[in-house]
Amino acid sequence: MTSILKSFIALYASMFLLAMSLGLLATVLSLKLTIEGFSTQMTGLILTSYFVGSVVGAIYCRPLIRSVGHIRAFAAFTALATAMIMLHGFYISALSWAIFRFFTGIATIGMYMVIESWFNECAQPQTRGRVFSIYMVMCYLGGSIGQQLLNLGDAKGQTLFFIIGFLLISCLIPVALTHSIHPEMPKTEPVKFKLILRKAPLGLLGCFTAGLTNSSFYTMGPVFCHQKMNLSVSHLSYFMTLTVLGGLLFQWPLGSFSDRFDRSKVLPVLGGVFALISVLMIVAAQGPFWVFMGGTALFGGLMFTTYPTAVARAHDMFEPKDVVNVSSALLLFYGMGAVTGPLVSSTIMELMDTPFGFYIYFAGVSAIYALVSLFLRHKEIARIIPVEDQVDFMIMKHTTQMALQIDPRSELKK
């Protein structure tokens, strides 16, 4: 473990700083829009542009990285993202912020691609699993710790934007000073969507659902806490931090559970339990704060484990050599869900005559997901795989296609 940390310390440091900055940014923007008087629906619409940019960036950043090299591309993406973040602090309007968010999405997905492709090139087959696990832990820890930086400034001012910009530009230092030779950008094969949809409908549905829920949490969570619950900024930061930490901590027990049982059963159960917890959170939110926070960690644990479980289910249906190709389709479905989620959740929160539309949205999405998953399994549209033939569960957080090539389940492809 020590040798892995020493070998990848620069990339882990950049990843940690990037996760911190983006975790804080999502919360600050959502909170800022609420303070400035934007409606819940408009807030969702503005913040959705980030996920649109991420989808666009996933398509167009790869050729740029291949043409100019990793370090130059990373510097360009970092500069663009930092510039967009700084502009957030000077111009406040729906159109300008939507544009800023769009280009921030393109830039940050490009930064992820550079870092992850570096990991993919340098990781050895015998250490790939540990490299991948540490990388994902850094993503979650950075995202959760970044939420606590919310207490360092006033959301009404520009201090937090400067902190985010500082963290983001600092990502460039470890990468620029690394002695590693930048790797070649791997070539990709066309994604066979019809084949994947026919063989792995549960995986695609799970990733789409994860996009619906995860993006809605990051965009609408601060709105719910500040506008609907009237929580202080300090309590809001605890809410965000514990949700993300819960997502990290629950990866291990739920991952072990999904390895021991048929995932075509685990996924609908996970959806049903998450729907139940979402309903119970309405009660917890009206009780003592510590009960609310405990429930929040459980809520995050169930929410953030849907994606890796769905990915594992999809991988069960294919050979190891197809992992990267299949996962590209899963990421696209996640992206479609991420674009749709804030639009739907913000509309529900706006229209419902209750402060708990946030949890009603999650309960509804999860319940529908559980029922559709059961239907697919019952109709044998989703093929049942013996437990002993299932692939191993891996800690995962949605980033880019490059992370999928670090995944040790793709090792036989090399």
Secondary structure by P-SEA (a helix, b strand, c coil): caaaaaacaaaaaaaaaaaaaaaaaaaaaaaaaaaacccaaaaaaaaaaaaaaaaaaaccaaaaaaaccaaaaaaaaaaaaaaaaaaaaccccaaaaaaaaaaaaaaaaaaaaaaaaaaaacccccaaaaaaaaaaaaaaaaaaaaaaccccccccccaaaaaaaaaaaaaaaaaaaccccccccccccccaaaaaaaccaaaaaaaaaaaacaaaaaacaaaaacccccccaaaaaaaaaaaaaaaaaacaaaaaaaaaccaaaaaaaaaaaaaaaaaaaaaaaaccaaaaaaaaaaaaaaaaaaaaaaaaaaaaaccccaaaaaaaaaaaaaaaaaaaaaaaaaaaaacccccaaaaaaaaaaaaaaaaaaaaaaaaccbbbbcccccccccccccccaaaaaacccccccc
